[in-house]
Amino acid sequence: KACREWVNNDSAAYVLDDFGFWYTKTISLPSDTLQKGQEVNAHIQITEINSNLMIDTKMPIVVGSGDLPTAINRALKIMCMGEQMRIISPWYAAYGIEGTNSIKPYSNLIILLTIEQ
């Protein structure tokens, strides 16, 4: 419910993924989508809804490796080099009931995912 309210109050046009998270491309480029197994450099910023920045990291990612939350893994499948996507993710598509060292369990998140060229 908190995610839906956030999306409804934002002026961007979001798409609801079949898995239950919302996304919008904030930087969209006409290019080929990323391929499974492709290694890319990503900038990931994660904020709990209505809270402070919790994670801000740059890291290499292998597309389709499954090492990241479901929302990020699914978003990568429709992204291109140089694009940026804002993902509004309910807890079950993010870090779930376990959370991480810096993200509490059951956290609904705003994820800003940038694929660097």
C-alpha positions as CSV (number, residue, x, y, z in Angstrom):
1,K,0.0,0.0,0.0
2,A,2.8,2.4,0.9
3,C,4.4,1.8,-2.5
4,R,1.2,2.4,-4.4
5,E,0.6,5.7,-2.5
6,W,4.1,6.9,-3.3
7,V,3.7,6.1,-7.0
8,N,0.3,7.8,-7.1
9,N,1.8,11.0,-5.5
10,D,4.8,11.1,-7.9
11,S,4.4,12.9,-11.3
12,A,6.3,10.3,-13.3
13,A,4.5,7.7,-15.4
14,Y,5.2,4.3,-13.8
15,V,4.6,0.8,-15.2
16,L,3.5,-2.0,-12.8
17,D,5.6,-5.1,-13.3
18,D,3.9,-8.5,-13.1
19,F,5.9,-9.2,-9.9
20,G,4.3,-6.2,-8.1
21,F,6.9,-3.4,-8.3
22,W,6.7,-0.2,-10.2
23,Y,9.3,1.3,-12.5
24,T,10.0,4.3,-14.7
25,K,12.9,5.1,-16.9
26,T,14.3,8.5,-15.9
27,I,17.0,8.3,-18.6
28,S,16.0,6.4,-21.7
29,L,18.3,5.7,-24.6
30,P,17.6,3.9,-27.9
31,S,19.9,1.0,-27.8
32,D,20.0,-2.8,-27.5
33,T,18.8,-4.2,-24.2
34,L,21.3,-5.8,-21.9
35,Q,21.9,-9.5,-22.4
36,K,21.9,-12.3,-19.9
37,G,25.5,-12.9,-18.8
38,Q,26.6,-9.4,-19.9
39,E,28.8,-7.6,-17.3
40,V,27.9,-4.0,-16.7
41,N,28.9,-1.3,-14.3
42,A,25.9,-0.1,-12.2
43,H,25.3,2.7,-9.8
44,I,22.7,1.7,-7.3
45,Q,21.1,4.1,-4.8
46,I,18.6,2.7,-2.4
47,T,16.3,4.7,-0.1
48,E,13.6,3.4,2.2
49,I,10.3,5.1,1.2
50,N,10.0,8.4,3.0
51,S,13.4,8.0,4.6
52,N,17.1,8.7,4.0
53,L,19.6,7.2,1.5
54,M,20.6,3.8,2.8
55,I,22.9,2.5,0.0
56,D,24.9,4.4,-2.6
57,T,27.3,2.1,-4.5
58,K,28.9,1.5,-7.8
59,M,29.6,-2.1,-8.7
60,P,29.9,-4.5,-11.6
61,I,26.8,-6.6,-12.2
62,V,26.4,-9.7,-14.3
63,V,22.9,-9.5,-15.9
64,G,20.7,-12.4,-14.9
65,S,23.1,-13.8,-12.3
66,G,20.3,-13.7,-9.6
67,D,22.6,-12.1,-7.0
68,L,20.4,-9.0,-6.6
69,P,16.8,-8.5,-5.4
70,T,14.1,-9.6,-7.8
71,A,13.1,-6.0,-8.7
72,I,16.6,-5.2,-9.8
73,N,17.1,-8.4,-11.7
74,R,13.9,-8.0,-13.6
75,A,14.6,-4.3,-14.4
76,L,18.0,-5.2,-15.9
77,K,16.2,-7.3,-18.5
78,I,14.6,-4.2,-20.0
79,M,17.4,-1.7,-19.6
80,C,20.1,-0.5,-22.1
81,M,23.6,0.9,-21.6
82,G,23.5,4.4,-20.2
83,E,19.9,4.2,-18.9
84,Q,18.5,5.0,-15.5
85,M,15.5,3.5,-13.9
86,R,13.6,4.4,-10.7
87,I,12.0,1.3,-9.1
88,I,9.5,1.5,-6.3
89,S,9.7,-1.9,-4.7
90,P,7.6,-3.6,-2.0
91,W,9.6,-5.5,0.5
92,Y,9.0,-8.9,-1.1
93,A,10.6,-7.8,-4.4
94,A,13.5,-6.2,-2.6
95,Y,15.4,-7.6,0.4
96,G,12.4,-9.5,1.9
97,I,12.0,-10.6,5.5
98,E,15.8,-10.8,6.1
99,G,16.9,-7.4,5.0
100,T,20.7,-6.6,5.0
101,N,23.2,-4.9,7.3
102,S,21.9,-1.5,6.2
103,I,18.3,-2.3,5.1
104,K,15.7,-3.4,7.7
105,P,13.5,-6.5,7.0
106,Y,10.2,-5.7,5.3
107,S,11.5,-2.4,3.9
108,N,9.6,-0.9,0.9
109,L,12.3,0.8,-1.2
110,I,13.0,3.4,-3.9
111,I,15.9,2.1,-6.0
112,L,17.7,4.3,-8.5
113,L,19.5,2.0,-10.9
114,T,21.9,3.5,-13.5
115,I,23.8,1.4,-16.1
116,E,27.0,3.3,-16.8
117,Q,28.5,3.4,-20.2
